[in-house]
Amino acid sequence: MADHIVPHFCNDIGTEKIYIGVREFQCMGARPPYDHPHIFIDMGSETQAICPYCSTLYIYDDKLGAKDTDPPTCYYDHKDDEAA
């Protein structure tokens, strides 16, 4: 069992790149219902990764926390679904 929740990131705004504070995450494209299959991405020791579905470039920034993104609207919180 995982010892932490893997953050999900979305790209509703269609930006070319998103800066994130983790190297393991899931890309979901846009928010539901327009999302693509949620794909797990592990950068390993690299600092960049491209989603094979939506071509978003994710760039690791060690100054950001696990839920922080630049642009700031790209973290997806599953609690948003539960509240709806």
N, C-alpha and C positions, 0 to 999 in steps of 0.2 A: 504494500500500500504506500502511496506517496505521502511524504511527510509535509508537503506543502501543496497549495493549490496553484496550478499553472495559470498565470494570467492570460486573458483573452484580449486581443486588440482588434479594432475594427477601423475601417477606412471609409466612412460615409462621405467624407469631404473630397475623396478622390485625389489626395495628395500623393506625390511621387515617392516621398520618403517620410518615415516616422522614426523619431529618436525614442528609444526605450531604455529602461534601467535593468533589464534582465536579458539573459542569453537563451533561456528556455521559455517558450510561450506558444500560444496558439493564435493563428491568424484566422479570422472568420469573414474577411471581406467587409461587406456592409453589415449593419445590424439586421436581425431578423425582421421581416421574412425574406430579405434580399441577400442573405448571407450565402457564402459558398461553403462546401464541407470544411469544418473546423480542422485545420491541419496543424499538427505539432511541429514546431521548428526548434532545432537545437543548434545554436551557432558554434558550440564547442569553444575553441580558443579564438575563433574569428571575431570580428567586430561588426560584420554585416551579413545579412541573409535576405534572399528574395523569395517571396511567396510564389510557388509555382502556379497558383490559381489566379491571383489578381495582380501579380507582378509588383506589389508594394515592396519597396526596399526598406528593411528594418536596420537601424544603426544603433549599436549599443553605446550608451553614454553612462559612464560610472557615476556621474553626478545626479542621475535620476533614480528615484525609488522604484519599487516593483510595479506600482500603479501609476507612475508618472509617465507622461508622453509629451512629445513636442512635435506637432501641435497638441494642445492639451485635451482635445476631445476624443482621443482614440482609444482610451481604456474602456473595456466593456465589463460592466458589473452585472452578473447574473441576477442580482437582487432587483434590478430594474424589471426583469421579466416577471418575477414573483409578485411585484407590487401592482402589475397591470391586471 
